[in-house]
Amino acid sequence: MFESLTERQKTAYAKKKITNDELLRRFLPAAYKDFRTPVLLSRTHLPAEGEEIAVIGYVKKVSAKEMNNRKLCTVSAEGLDHVPFSVTYTNMRGIRKWFQSQIRRPVCFMGKFTWSQVYGYTAFQSAVSSNLHVYPRLVPIYPKVYGISKNKFRAQMKECLWECEKDTIPERLIGTYPGINDAIRMVHTPGEIWESKTGNARLILDDIVYVKAVQRISAGPDGAGYPFFKTEKTRDMIERLPYALTGDQKETILSIIQMTRQGKRVHALIQGDVGCGKTIIAFSLMMCAFENGYQSVLMAPTQILAGQHYEELKKLVPEEEIAFFTGSIKDKDRQQLVSDVKEGKRHFILGTQALLSSGIEYKKQGLSIADEEHRFGVVQRSGIAQAGVHRITMSATPIPRTLANAVYGDGVTVFQIREKPAGRKPVITYYDDGNHVKAFLKELLKTGTQAYVVCPLKEDGDPDGKMADVKSTAAVYEKYKEAFEPEYPVGLLTGSTKKDQKEEIMDAFHKGRIRILVSTTVIEVGVNVPNANVMVMVNAERFGLSTMHQLRGRVGRGNKQAYCILVSDKPNNRIQVMCETDDGFAIAEADLKERKSGDLTGVKQSGRNKIVDEMIENPKICMHAAYIVSKMTKQELLKHTEKYRAVYEQDKAGEDGL
């Protein structure tokens, strides 16, 4: 079906990362409207703002007129209880002709109906069907695809659902789950709520089997790894640090080195709260690899985070031993770095996803590290490690150890860093209704500190009206400029800010020329400005727990007392949890409990990040996926991974982010 679309339609879908039929079928409803029980208007008390209901009525009259360059079609009908009502449609091609063919026939109208003394019962643009054997029903509500009309989208989705996929999970292992094609139709056209949940569970199973299959294939047979016997230079580097390592940091470094000495090929996950010191563990292990004659690779998800690693590593090791790869590096410089790495002249290789697309060949790679690994695709994580290389991933998303083993595989050794560096003060978190935050912030700015102000939206306006009360960065930026400039300069940063502007703004913030940075959640991971000690979250009720915790981790990295202010006129349980604890593992458990509350929504659409979320939220499905993968043959594993690698094209390396 996708090949028959116009280029304009393909472009519109591409903005939602939909590039083929499989991805369109996996563009899941965000919610469902329940129109299974038609009502009689004479027995229904509509609220002033109207109500979403289904009404069966006989079409009596169809009229059309033009108003303000819009073609209006008004349908007059009479319900089964003989109560008259009207429904108006605008700019819908063919709608008048269709309704004229339905004169004196029963039709099901599904939408928001209102009542007034002047116009009686009315509705606007309601969904409609003459097939009363199928309608009324649960109607899926999809995220808006700009550039594709609602009717066109539904027609294209319907056509796509008629196509069939080959099921790549063997029937002998699928258990009670439906087949893949039945599951897809159950999600998009459910007769009952349980059908949508059952179909969605099967799609999640396929995703998790894909991850675990890639893990199993990329891990290969258990083999010997490179031993790290020498540690003198590593100890010297650690002793030169201006601070002492925590017990968890020391234990993790020593345990991993000991594993290499036992001849094991290390496959480890280092997870810990924001600010717990995972990066110095990575640097220490890279130094150990270096003094034992091996090259090591550290990949970060964003250019800013990779750049921060580079600046920190330069303080600890000779700069001429470092190769730094990003998407913005010049071709001539890249070629020289590639040559140096191939000849073994550089042992510390840092970068973004550009490490995957630079034609890099290592002379003697011994260690690969993926930082903030949940931000990468499965294929990307394994793409920086040669066969036999020790592999370490790091994550600031704390989850219980048993669940971490289920998510990342039984063959992964999990190290949890719970201790915070000595002397670091906990961030004090307050709730505020918005009336005191600016005065409080002015007092703190007088001490020389800097502040982040984070908003959930980039721009005003929401087509569904569901976020009309949510403040955007654009609006907050103007208000903060009015309140704080010229004394305290204010900057603005969003995901759509151009790359060179991002670097300019962040550089100004790093150097203190910008005192308040208004931003979206693009600063959630990897931004480190020690002088920024205030985090203000506007409309905090709109953020998830993990996002709020990550944002709070951006402050409190220096010696000053740091503050986090959660601004909301609708305080909720998440805000209360944030005010009560700064333990990332406790927050992760509270987050997991809340996300399992049973809201009937579709999963995230991103192939990169959604699968880890699915694993964490669905431990039972995760366990069944592990069983399936353990019983699949190598050929079956390859078929499944090939299919889903094609489905999730966005799993490939992309441009460097913020």
N, C-alpha and C positions, 0 to 999 in steps of 0.2 A: 504493500500500500504506500509506503513512504516514498518510493521512487516516483509515484504518480503526482506528488505534490509540486506546487510551483516553487520557484527559488525563494520567493518572498515568504511562503509558508514554512519552508525548511529553515529559513533564517529565524523566523519567530519561534519555532520549536527549539532551535539550537540554543537560544537564550535560556531555555529550561534544561539544557544538556540532553535534549532528546534528538538523536541522530539516526535512529533506525526503528523498525517496527517493534523489536523486543523492548526497547526503552519506552516507547509510547504505551505499550501494554503494561509496563511497570510504573507508569505515571499514575499513581494511586489517588483515589478520592481523599480529600482532606476531612470530609465528614459525610453524613447521609441525612437527608430529610425524610421523615417518616410520613408518607401519604397513604399508608395501607388501609386506613379506615376513613372513607368519605363521610362527610357530615351534612346535616340538613341545616341550612342557614336559619330557618325559623326556630331552631333549637340551640343555636350557637350564640354565645355572648362574646362578641369580638372586643378586645381591648382597643383603646383609642389609637394606638400605633399599628393596629392590625395584627393578623395572626396567619402563620403558614398552615393552610389546610387544603384538603382535596374536596372538590364539589362536583357532583355529576349533574349536568344540566342539558336540556334540549336547546339547540341553537335555533333562535327565532328570527334574527335579523342580522345582516352584516352591512356596515356602512364604512365609507372611507372619506377622508378629507386631508388637506395639507395645511400645516400650521408651522410657522417659523422654519420653513424649508424642510420640514419633517413630514413624511407620509404616515398618517395615522389610520389604523383600522380598528373599529370598535365593534365588538361582538355582543349582541344582546341575547341573553339566554334565560331560561326558566328552570329552576331546580326541581327535583323530584317532589318537593313539597309545594310547588307552584310559586315559590318566591322568586321574583325577577332579580337579575344581576347583570352587570356588564364587565367586559374585559377589554382593555385597550392594548394594542400592539403598535410599535413604531419602527419604521424602516425595515420591516421584515418581508423580504421578497417572497411572493407566492402565498402569503398567509391569508389574504382576502379570498383568493380563488379556492383555497383548501376549505375554508369555513363555509363558503357558499355550497360546496359539495356535501356539507354536513347538515344543511337545513333540515329541521324536524328530526334530527338524529341525536341520540345521547352521546355526550362527550365528557371526558374527565378533565377538569381544570385543576391544576396544582400550583399554588403560589400564595402570596400574601393578600388576603382579603381585608378590606376596611368597610366601615359603614358610616354614612352621614345622613342627616335629615334631607339634604339637598339632592344628593346623587344616589342614595340608597347603598346597596352592596356593590363594590367595585374592586377590580384587581388590575394589575399592570404587568404585562409580559409574562403571564403565568405559563408554566409548562402545560402541554395539552396532548391528549391522545384519544382516539376513537376506539382503540382496542381495549375494551373493559375486561378482557380476560387476562391481560398483562398489567394494565394500570387499573387502579392506583397501586403504587408500590413504594419501596425505598428508592429514593432518587439520590444518586451520588453527586456530591458537590466537589468540583475540582478546583485547584488553584488556577487563577486566571493566566491564560497564555495570551499575552498582548500581541495583536496582529491577527488573531484567529477568533472569529465570532463564536459565541457559545453554541449555536446550532451547527456551525461547520465543524467545530471541535467534536461534538457528540457524534456527528455523522462519520467523521474520520475514525474516531475511536470504535464505533460500532463495526465499521468495515474491517478494522484491524483485529477485532476480537474474533472474527470469523476465521482468521488464519490460525493454523496450528503450529506448535513448536514440537520439536523432538524432546521427549523427556530423557534427561541424562542421568537421573538417579535410578538405578535398577529397581524394577518392580518388587523384587524379592526383599528389598531393604526399606521400601518406603513406609511400611507399616500402615497405620490408620490414616495417613495423610492422603488427600486427593491427588490425582494426576495433575501435572503442571497446567494443562489447558483448562481442565475443570476448575482449578484453583483461580486462575486468572479471571474466568467468567464469574466465579462466585464473588470476587472482590468488586468487579465493576457492575454486575447486575444481580445483587443478592435478593432473594425472596424474603429472607429473614436475617436478623442481625448475626446469628451464629454462623451463617454461611460466609459473611464477609470476614469474620474472625478466623474461621477455618481456612479460607483461601489465603488470607494474609499470612497465617502461620506457615503454610506451605512455601510461600515466596520467601519468607525469612529463612526457612530451612535450606532452600537452594542457595541463598546468599552465604550462609554460614558454612555449608558443605564446600562451597567455592573457596573460601578462605582457608579452611582446614586442608583441603586438597592441595592448594598451593603450598601451604606450610609443609605438608608431607613430602611433596615432590622436591621442593627446594632444599629441604633438610638433607635428603639423600640418606644413604646408609650411615650408621654411626661409624665414624672413623677417627683416626688420630688427628689432633690439632698441633699447632706449633707451640712448643714449650717456651715459657718465659722464665729462664733461670736467673738472669741478671736483674738486680733491683737497686743497685747502688745509686744510679742517677735519679731514679724515681724517688728514693728516700730523700736525696738531697733537695730535689725540687719541692717536695712536701714540707721539708723543714724550713725552707726559705719563705714559705707562705706567711703573710702577716696575721694569720689566724690558725688555730688548731682544728684539725679535722674532728668531727664527732665520732662516737663509737660506731654508729651505723656505717659511716663513710669508710672508716678504716677496715671494718669487717668485710664490707663488700669488695674493696680493692684486694685485700689479702685472699679472700675466698676465690675470687676469679683467677688470680695469679696461681693459687694452689691447684685449681682445676686444670690449668694449662700444664703444670708440672707433672700432673698425673697422666698426661697423654690424652686428656679429653679435649674434644673440640667444643668450645664454650658456645652455648646458645642461651643468652640470659636476657631477662627483662629487669631493668632498674626502674622502679616506680616510687614516686614520693611526691609530697606536697610541693606546691610552688615555693621556691626559695629554700629548699632543703639542701641544696648543694650537689645536685647530680652532675653538673658540668665539670667540677673539679675532679670527680671520680673518673669521668671520661678522659680528661687531660692526663691524669695519672696513669691510666691504662695505656694511653697512646704513648706516653713517655717510656713506659715499660716495654712496649713493642719496639720502640725506636732503639733502646739500648741493647735489645736482643737481635737487632739487625732487620726488623720488619717495618714495612710501611703500614700506616693506619688511615682510615677514612672516617670523617665525621660529616654526616649530611643533616642539614637543618631545613625546616619547611619554608622559611622566609629569608629574604635577603638581609633584613635588619638583624634577625637573630644570628644568621651566619656571620655577618659583619662583627657583631658583638663577640662571638666566639673567637674570631680572628684577632681582634684587638686584645682580648684577654690572653690568648695563647702566646702572642708575641712577647708578653711580659715574662713568660716562663721558659720559652725555648728559642733557639736561634732563628731569626726571621727567614734566613736563607734556606732553612729546612722546611718551610711552610709553602704549600701551593693552595691558593685560594681561588675557587671557581664559582662564578655567578653568571647569570644570563646577560649581564651588561658588560662583561669583560670583552676587550677588543680581540679580534681574530688573531692578530699577530702575537699578543700577550698569551692568549690561550694556547696557541701552537707551541710557544716556548715552554709553558708550564707542562703541557702534555709530554713534550720531549724530555723534560727534566724528570718527570715522574717515571716514565718508561725506562730511563737510564738509572733510576734509583738515586738521583741527586736530592730528591725531596721526600721526606718520610712522613710528614704531617699534611694530609690532604683534607681540606675543608671546602664546604660549598653548599649550594642549594641543589635543587633537582637538576641543575646544569651539570652535575657530576655524571648524570646518566646519559647525557647527549653530547659529550665532548670527545668521544673516541679514546677514552683514557685506558691505557694499559699499564699495569703495575709490574714492577720488576720482582717485588717480593712482598705481597700484601699479607699481613698477618691478622688484621683486626678491622672490622667495620662497625660503625655506630650510627644509628638513626635516632636523632633527637626529636622529641615531641612526635613519636612515631605514629600516633593516631591521626596525624595530619597528612600522612602519605597513603597511597594505595598499596595493596598487598604486593603487587608486582614491583613497585618502586623500592620497597624496603629490601627485597632480595636482590635488587639490581646492582647494588654497590659492593656485593660480596662475591669473591671468587670461591671456587670449591676448596673446602678445607679451612677456610678462614674463620676465625672466632667472630661470632655475630652478637652484638649487644644492641638492644633497643631501650630507649628511655621514654618515660611517659609521666606527665604531671597530672594524670587522671587517676587518683588512688581508687583501687577496688580491692575487695577482700582477696586474700591469697588463693583460696580455693577457686574462686571465680576467675582470677587471673590465669590460673592453670587451664581452666576450661576455655577461656578466650584465646590464649596465646599458644596452647598446645601442651600436652603432658611432657614433651621433651624440653620445655623451657624452664630454666631455673629462675625463680622469682626472688629478687632482692627488694625489700621494702625499706625505704629511708624515712623513718619517723621523727628522728631528732632534728631540731633546728640548730643552725650554727650558734655557738655561744655568744651571748651578748645581744642577740637580736630581740628587739622588743615586739611583743604581739601587737597587731594592728587593732586599735580601738574602733569598734563598729557601732554606729548610732542609726536609729531610724528618725526620719524627719518628715513632716508633712509638707515641706517646701517653704515654710514661713521663716525659718531661721538659718537656712544653709548659707545664704550669701553673706550675712553678717559674720557668721562663724568662719567662713572662708577668708574674709578680709582680715580678720585677726591673725589667722595662720599665715597668710601671705606676707604680713608685716615682718615675720621672722625670717623671710628669705626663701621659704619653701616654694614648691611648684605643685600644680594640681591637674588631675585628669577630671573631665566631666563627660561621662559616657551616656549616650542616648540609644534607645532601641531602633529608631528610625532615622534614615538619612534625610528624607524630605517629608513635608506635610502632605496629607491627602491619602485616603484609603478608599479604593473603589467600593468596598463592601460596607464601609462605615463602621467596621468593628474596632478600629483603632483611632477613632476621631479624637479621643481624649489623650492620645499619646503624643508627647512632645518630640519633635525632630531635632537633629543636630543643627539644621539651618535656622530654626526658630530660636533654639537655646543659644546658639552662637551670637545672634544679634542681641539678645537680651543680656548676655554676659559682657559683650563689648560695651554696651550702654552703661552697665553697672561698674565695670572694672577698668576700662581704658580711660586715659592713656597711662595711668599709673602701673597697671598690670596688663601687659599685652596678651591678647587672646588669639589662639590659632585654631584652625578647623581642619580635621582630617577624616576622610571617609574611604570606603573601599573603591570609590570611583575617582578619587584624587589621582591625577596623573603621576607616573612613577617618579619623574624628576622633581615634581612638587612635593611628593611624599618625603623624599630624601631631604629636601630643603627644609620642610617643616620640622621633621624629626631632628635634624641637625640644630635648628634654632631652639628647639625644646631642650635638647641635650645641653646646649651651651647657655641656657637660661634666658635667651632673648625672648622666648615665649614663656609666660608664667602660667597660663591656663590653656590646656589643650582640650578642646571640645571634639569628641570623636564618637564613632560607632564602635562596635566590638572588634574592629580590626587591630586594636592594641591589646587584645585578650592574651596573646601568647608572644613571648620573645622580646618585649620592649622593656629595657632596663635603664631607668634614669634614677640614680640613687637620691637625687635631690627632690624628686617628686614624692611627697609624703601625704597627699590627700587624694582620695578617690571618691568622686561623687557619681552616683548612679541615678539618673533621672528615670522616672517610671520604673522603679526597681521591681515592681510586681510583675513586669513583663519578662524579666530575665529568669532563666533556669538557675538552679543551685550551682551547678558546675561552672556555668559562665560567670556568675557573681563571685565565686571563689577564685577563679582564674583572674578576674579583673582586680579583686582585692590584693592578689599576689603581686600586682605591678607596683605597689607602694610598700614602704617599710624595709627598703633594701639598704638604707644608710643607717646612721647612728641616731637620728632624730625619731621622736615619737611620731607614728603614722596614724592616719584616721581614714575610715571608710564611712561615707554617709549615704544611706539608702533612702532616697526621696520617693515618696508615694502617698497618694491620698487614699489608697486601697491596700493597706498592709495585709500580708498573707502569711501562711505558715513558713514559706521559704525565707522571708525577711526575718522572721522570728528565729529560725535556725541559724542564720548568718550572724545575728546579734548575740546568740548564746555560745557559739563555738567557732574556733578557727582550725579545728582538727580536720584536715582534708579527708581522712578516712571516715570519720563520723558524718561529714557532709555528703560523701559519696553514698553511704548507706541510706541516708535520709532521701537523697536524690533518687536512688534506685527504688525505694519504697513508694515515693510519690509517682514516679513514672510508670509504675505498675498498677496505677489506680483504675485503669480500664477505659480511658477515653477512647472513643471510636474514631481514630484518626489514621490517616495513611502514614507510612514511614517516610523518612527523609528521602529526597530524590538523588542525592549525591552518592555515586558509587564509591567515592573515596572514604567517606567518614561514616556512612550509615551502618555498615556491617558491624563495626565494633560496637556501636550503640545497640544494635539488635542483639548481639551476643550478651551484653551486660544486662539487657532488659528481659531476656528470654533464656535463662539458664537451662531449663528443661529441653528446649529445642536445641540448644548448644550441645547438650550431652548426647542427644539422639544423633546430631550431625557428626559428632566424634565417632559414634558407633558405626554409622554408615561409611565414613571414610576408612575406618579400620578394616571394613569388609570388602571394599571396592578393589578391583584389580587395577593394575597400573594403567591399562588401556582405558578403563572406565573413568579413572581419575583424570586422565588427559582429555577425554571427550568433554567432561564437565567443565574443566578449567578453560579449555579452548572456547566453549560456547559463551561462558560468562565473561571471559576477557574481551570477547567481541561485543558483548552487550554493554559492558561498562567501559566504553572507549575513553571516558574521562579519567580512567585509572592510569593513563599514560602520563609521562612527565609533562608538565605545563610550564607556563611562565612563572618566574619568581613572584611571589606575593609580597605583601608588606613585610 
